[in-house]
Each structure stands twice: as C-alpha cells, then as structure tokens.
C-alpha cells in the first residue's frame, strides 16, 4: 500500500528488487577508500579495476583472483571479486569472497548490499534482509540518516 492507501502492485520479489535497485543506486554515488592515502594500487589491481569498470565480469573474476592471491589484505579486491562472481552467476563463490572483506579493515555499505544480492539470488531471503539491516548510514548512502 502507498501512503494514499493505493496498492503499488509490487510483489514481495518486485519490492525486494526495487529496494536493491534503490540501494545500489545510492551506493554508486558514494565512494570506497581502497588504498591508504598516497599509495597506488598494484599494476595487477589496476588491470583488474579496468575490467571491473568495463563490466567485463569474467575478466574481472580472473584478474581479481590473481590480486587477492597476491594481496590478501586488499579489501576492495575481495569486494569486487565477490561482485564480479555474482555477475557471472556464482553467488556462492561471491559470498565466500565477501567473507574475506571484514578482515581487511575495509568498511563500506557496498559489502552488505552485495551480500544481500547474492543471498537473494540463492533464494536466501531472510539472510538477504539481515545483510540489508546491517547497512550503516553514511556518505555511501548519499548521507542518508537511516534506511527505514
């Protein structure tokens, strides 16, 4: 129901997709600090980033697997590996990659949103909602004070 009492016509699956779409849109406006100030990504990380930004998901998976093998503390590489795995249909592999992000110290709402998407693709609705509930408000959410 809308605030005016009219039905939106969305199913729970449609509503879930809408919520994910809105959150991802808000997150795209934010940024992720991946490197310490004044440091440059490795050539391998730069090459992987180029594939990721070009949405060459299979190429990004291959490239980011190499990066995380050489740089296991690179949180952005783990995050992007998980996203790329989701895009090629390996949601289970994505969740495994996402589990490595917190240990790197990278803090970003992208993690919970991407985890939620992988869980949703696997049909784990409750786990997807738990991930979304863990999203912390911040600049990555356009400065939103809360999600609800």
C-alpha positions as CSV (number, residue, x, y, z in Angstrom):
1,X,0.0,0.0,0.0
2,X,1.1,3.5,-0.7
3,X,0.7,6.3,1.8
4,X,-2.5,7.2,0.0
5,X,-3.9,3.7,0.6
6,X,-3.4,2.5,-3.0
7,X,-1.7,-0.7,-3.9
8,X,1.7,-0.4,-5.7
9,X,1.1,-3.7,-7.5
10,X,4.6,-4.9,-6.5
11,X,5.1,-8.4,-5.4
12,X,7.4,-9.1,-2.5
13,X,10.0,-10.2,-5.1
14,X,9.4,-7.0,-7.1
15,X,9.6,-4.9,-3.9
16,X,12.9,-6.6,-3.0
17,X,14.3,-5.9,-6.4
18,X,13.2,-2.3,-6.1
19,X,14.9,-1.9,-2.7
20,X,18.1,-3.4,-4.0
21,X,18.0,-1.1,-7.0
22,X,17.5,2.0,-4.9
23,X,20.3,1.0,-2.5
24,X,22.7,0.2,-5.3
25,X,21.9,3.5,-7.0
26,X,22.5,5.4,-3.8
27,X,25.8,3.5,-3.2
28,X,27.1,4.2,-6.7
29,X,27.0,7.9,-5.7
30,X,29.4,7.1,-2.8
31,X,33.0,6.1,-2.9
32,X,35.1,3.4,-1.4
33,X,38.5,4.2,0.1
34,X,40.5,1.2,-1.1
35,X,44.1,2.4,-0.6
36,X,45.8,4.2,2.1
37,X,46.2,7.9,1.2
38,X,49.2,8.5,-1.0
39,X,49.5,4.9,-2.2
40,X,48.9,3.5,-5.6
41,X,47.2,0.2,-6.5
42,X,49.5,-2.5,-7.9
43,X,49.5,-3.0,-11.7
44,X,47.5,-6.2,-11.3
45,X,44.9,-4.3,-9.2
46,X,44.8,-1.5,-11.8
47,X,44.3,-4.1,-14.6
48,X,41.5,-5.8,-12.6
49,X,39.8,-2.5,-11.9
50,X,39.8,-1.7,-15.7
51,X,38.0,-5.0,-16.3
52,X,35.6,-4.3,-13.5
53,X,34.8,-0.8,-14.6
54,X,34.2,-2.1,-18.2
55,X,31.8,-4.7,-16.7
56,X,33.9,-7.5,-18.2
57,X,32.8,-9.7,-15.3
58,X,34.5,-12.9,-16.3
59,X,37.7,-11.0,-16.9
60,X,37.3,-9.2,-13.6
61,X,36.9,-12.6,-11.8
62,X,40.1,-13.9,-13.3
63,X,42.0,-10.7,-12.6
64,X,40.8,-10.2,-9.0
65,X,41.5,-13.8,-8.2
66,X,45.1,-13.0,-9.0
67,X,45.0,-9.8,-7.0
68,X,43.7,-11.4,-3.8
69,X,46.2,-14.3,-4.1
70,X,49.0,-11.7,-4.1
71,X,47.3,-9.1,-1.9
72,X,45.0,-11.0,0.6
73,X,44.6,-7.8,2.7
74,X,43.2,-5.9,-0.3
75,X,39.6,-5.4,0.8
76,X,38.4,-3.7,-2.4
77,X,39.8,-6.6,-4.4
78,X,37.8,-9.1,-2.3
79,X,34.7,-6.9,-2.6
80,X,35.0,-6.6,-6.3
81,X,35.8,-10.2,-6.8
82,X,32.5,-11.0,-5.0
83,X,30.6,-8.6,-7.1
84,X,32.1,-10.0,-10.3
85,X,31.3,-13.6,-9.2
86,X,27.7,-12.5,-8.6
87,X,27.5,-11.1,-12.1
88,X,28.7,-14.3,-13.7
89,X,26.2,-16.3,-11.7
90,X,28.4,-17.7,-8.9
91,X,26.5,-16.3,-5.9
92,X,28.0,-18.9,-3.6
93,X,31.5,-18.0,-4.6
94,X,30.6,-14.4,-4.1
95,X,29.5,-15.0,-0.5
96,X,32.8,-16.7,0.1
97,X,34.7,-13.7,-1.3
98,X,32.6,-11.3,0.8
99,X,33.5,-13.2,4.0
100,X,37.2,-12.0,3.5
101,X,36.4,-8.3,3.3
102,X,35.9,-7.5,7.0
103,X,39.3,-8.9,8.0
104,X,40.9,-6.4,5.7
105,X,39.5,-3.4,7.5
106,X,37.6,-2.1,4.5
107,X,34.3,-0.6,5.7
108,X,31.7,0.1,3.1
109,X,27.9,-0.3,2.8
110,X,28.6,-2.0,-0.5
111,X,29.5,-5.1,1.3
112,X,26.2,-5.7,2.9
113,X,24.2,-4.7,-0.2
114,X,26.3,-7.0,-2.4
115,X,25.9,-9.8,0.1
116,X,22.2,-9.3,0.2
117,X,22.0,-9.5,-3.6
118,X,24.0,-12.8,-3.6
119,X,21.8,-14.2,-0.9
120,X,18.7,-13.2,-2.8
121,X,19.9,-14.9,-5.9
122,X,20.3,-18.1,-3.9
123,X,16.8,-17.7,-2.6
124,X,18.0,-16.9,0.9
125,X,15.5,-14.1,1.6
126,X,16.0,-14.0,5.3
127,X,19.8,-13.8,5.0
128,X,19.4,-11.0,2.4
129,X,17.3,-9.0,4.7
130,X,19.7,-9.5,7.6
131,X,22.5,-8.2,5.3
132,X,20.5,-5.1,4.4
133,X,19.7,-4.4,8.0
134,X,23.4,-4.3,8.7
135,X,24.0,-1.4,6.2
136,X,25.3,1.6,8.2
137,X,24.2,5.0,7.1
138,X,26.9,7.2,5.7
139,X,28.3,9.0,2.7
140,X,28.0,5.9,0.5
141,X,24.2,6.2,1.1
142,X,24.1,9.8,-0.1
143,X,24.2,10.9,3.6
144,X,21.0,9.1,4.5
145,X,20.4,9.1,8.2
146,X,18.6,5.7,8.1
147,X,17.3,3.1,5.7
148,X,13.9,3.0,7.2
